[in-house]
Amino acid sequence: MELKQSLDVFGEFLVKNLRDKGIGNAEALLSNKSKSPSNLKTQTEIGQFNESQKDLIKEIVIKSIDGAIHDFLFSLQELADFENNIQIFVNGKNIVELSDGIHGESFSENGWNAKFSKYGAKE
């Protein structure tokens, strides 16, 4: 139980601080709610898109973020299998060694996205 718990602690941290933040930033831009002056031009241009186009942009952002997370975790898995020079420990446990394929932990009906993301797994 403790092993899975450490893996889920990492997964929740990754989902909330990377996936959800990235999707949230995109949503703020798409809905013209970003307060950052550097986003003004982007939000003005996005304002010309219809809702269907904005939905497509959001889908692209989510797929891009999920793909990047997958590739990052896959690279950690490869390092663990060979060089093992980059390791991530949670509660004293190497999280890559706790999984039979850490790059797949996000993507299932019981994966990290489904359990921890406010955007769910199927976005």
N, C-alpha and C positions, 0 to 999 in steps of 0.2 A: 504493500500500500504506500509506504513512504517513497518508494522509487517512482511510482506513477505520479505521486503528489509533486515531487520535485520537477518532473517533466511538465506537468500542468502549470506549475508556478511560472516556469519559463514561457510556456505557450501563452498564458494569459498576459504576461508582461509584453511579449512580442506583438500580440494581437491588439492590445489596448494602446501601446505606445508607438507602434509603427503602422499597422494596417488601419485601425480606426482613425488615427490622426491624419493619415494621408487621405483617406476617403472623406473625412470631415473637412479638410482643407479644400478638396475639390468641390464638395457640396456648397461651401461658403462662397467660392468663386462663381459656381453655377447659379446660385440664387442671389447674387449681388449683395452678399452679407459680410464680405471680408472688409475689415476696417483698415487694412494695410494700404498706405498710399501707393506702394509699389504695385499693387494689384488693380489699380483704377483702370488702366488701359485694357488689361485683360478682361476685366468685368464688363467694360463698355463694349468690347468686341463680342463677348459671350451673349450680351443682351440682344444681339441680332439673331440669335438662334432660337428656333421653336423648341417646345418641350421634348419632342421626339429626338431632336438632335442633342439636346442636353442630356437626355437619358442615355443616348449612345455614348456620349463623352464620359459619363459616369461609369458605364459598363467597361469602357476601355481603361479608365483609371483603375478600377477594381481588378481587372484582369492583369494589368501591368504590375500593380502592387503585389498581388497574389503570386504572379510569376516570379517576381524578384525575390520574394520571401522563400519560395520553393527552391530557387537556384542558390540562394545564400545557404539555406539549410542543407541542400545537397552537397555544396562545397564543404561545409563543416563535416558532413558524413564521410566524404572522400578523404579529408585530412585525418579524421579519426582512424580510417582504415589503413592509411599509409604513414604520412609524416607525423601526424598527431601533435603538431607544433602550435596549434591554436585550439584551446579547449574552453568550454563554458561550464562552470560549476554552479549548481544551485543546491543549497543546504549540504554542501560538501560532496555532491554527486555530479559526475560528468554526465550532462544531459544527453549527449550523443550516444553514450554507452547504454543509456536507459531505454533507448528506442531501437526497434529493428529496422528503422528507416525514418529518421527524424524529418526528412523532407516531405513525408506524407502525413505527418501528424495534424496539419491544419485542415486537410481536405477529406473529410468524410462526414457522414451524418452525425457522428459523435466526435468530430475533430475539434481543434481549437477554435476555428472560425464559428462553428455552430455553438460551442459552449461559451465563448467569451466575447465574440464580436457583437456590437450593437447593430451591425449590418447583416448579421447572419452568414450562412455558408453559401447560399445560392445566388447572391447578388451578381 
